[in-house]
């Protein structure tokens, strides 16, 4: 579930509604067919790691490694292996997992006295399934995926919506522009911020 959320950047409702047959092999490549916001159909490239996770998940459920297009099994299901989960159930399950991870991190960090663990723990406790989508798009951008493909993966109608995910690009731009200097000594002002 977390690999699916991170590798394909689905919305929570798209995750809950996904069927095995939505993964389709066409023209020598695997695609995930998804109906997103506004009932728009999209085909998203499936990265190799997702195929590994899918094959492992299907194997654990007693299914063949890769699905046929007519496989109507829910991708994510309840323990009976047949009943799909609702988006609300999936949200609560993932939120609980993030909170448990935050608790585990807090316990580990407290024992080791690591600086910054408290802040990371608070952030992790606030995490939601949408954070996986956000992180997926951000990491794809950092890996060099072009904005037009990021927008298609995210199923955004407008590029400026996708551009909000490009934090790393803004940071890199700042870093590169900061190298353009006059060699004026930098001083700290009253607030501790650097000023000229």
N, C-alpha and C positions, 0 to 999 in steps of 0.2 A: 504494500500500500504506500509506504514512504518512497520506495524507489519509483513507483508509478507517478506519484505526485512530483517528485524531483526531476525525473527524466523527461516527462512529457508535458509538464506545466498545466495540468487540467484544473478546472474549477471543481469545487467539491461536488456539485450536482453532476458534473460530467463523470467524475470518478464513480459515484454511486450508480449511475445509469449504464456504465460501460459493460459491454458483453464481450465474451471471448472472440466472437466472430467479427468484432470491430477491428481486430488485428488481421490485416489482409496482405497477402503476398501478390504484388503486381509488378510486372516488368522487371523482375529480378531484385526487387526491394520490398521491405516490409513497411507498411503504412498503418497508422491508427486513424480510423474514420470516426469522427465525433460530430454530434450535433450540438453546437454551442449556443451562446446567447443569440436571441433573435431567430432561433430555429435555423441557423446557418450551418450547412454541412461543410466540414473541413477534413482534409487528409494531412496528417502530420507524419513526417519521417520517424521511424522507430529506431533509436540508437541500439547498437549491439548489446550494450549492458541491459537494456530493457528486455531484449529477447532472451537473455540468460535468466533474468528474474522471472519472466513469463514461463519459460520452460520448467524452471524449478518449482514454481507455484502450481503449474498444471500437474507436474509429476507428484507433488504432495497430495493433490486431489485425485490421483488415480487416472489422470487424463494423458493422452499423447502429448509429446513435448510442445508442439505448435498447433494452433487451432486451424480449422477449416473456416471458410467464410460463412458457413451455415451453422456454426457452433453457437447456440443460444444460451450457453451457461453464463451466469453473471460473472464478471471478472472478480469482483469482491463480494463475498457472501458470508452468511452466518455460518455457525459451526456445522449445520446440517449439510453444507456444501451445495445447496440448491437455491436457497432463498437469498435474494439480493438484500443488501443493507440500504437503508434510506440515507439521504444526505445528512440528516440530523444525527442519526446513529454514528455515521462515519465521522462527522465533525466532533462529536463527544469522545469517541474512541481515540482520535488523533490528538485532541486537546489533552486528554488524560495521559497519553503517552509523553507529550511534551512536558507536562507537569511532573510526571514521575522522573523524567530525565533531569529536570531542574532540581528535584529533591536529591537524586543520586549525585549530581554535580556538587550541590551544596554540602552534602555529607563528605564527599571525597575531598573537596576544597578546604573544608574546615579542619580536616585531619592533617592536611599538608601545609596549611597556612599560606596558600597561594594568593597573591594580590590580584584583584580583579574578578575573583570567582563570584563574589556577591552580586556584582553588576551583571555578569553573564547569566547567573542563575535567575535574576529578576527578568531579564530579557527572554530567556528560554521559557519561563513560566507564562509569559504573555503570548508565546507563539501560537499560531493557528494554522490550519491547513493551507490557507492562502499564502502564508509565508513560504511554503514549499514552492508554490507557483512563482512568487516574487524572486526567490533565490534561484530557481531554475533559469528564469529569463536573465537575471543578473549574471549568473555564472556562464551562461551561453554567450552573453555579450563579452565577458572577460576572456572567453576562449576564442573570440574573433568572429562569431557568427554575425553576419551583416544585419543591420536594422530591419531591412525589408523581410528577411526570413524570421527574425525574432517576432515581428508583428504578426506574421502568418502562424507561427507556433502558438503565440498567445491568443490568436484569433481576435486581435484588435482591429477595428475598422479604421483607426487613425494612427499614423506613425507617432504623433506627439504623445499619445497614450503610452505606447511602448517606450518612448524615450525617457519616461520617468524612471524606468528600471535601470538606466545606464549610469549608476553612481560611479562606477569605476572609471568610465570615460571622463566624467567631470573632474575626478580626482587627478587622473593622468594629465588632463589639460592644464589644471592648476600647477601641477609639478613641473611640467615643461615650460609654461609661461614664467614661472618663478625663476627659472634659470636665466632669463633675459634681464640682466641687472645693469645698474650704473656703478656698482661697487661702493654704494653709500653705506656707512656703518648702520646696522640695525640696532635700535634701542627698545627697551620694554617700557610701556607707559604705566600709569597707575594701576590699570586693571590686569597687568601681566601680559597683555597682548603686545605683539611686536608692532612698532610704528616707526615712521621716518622722522 
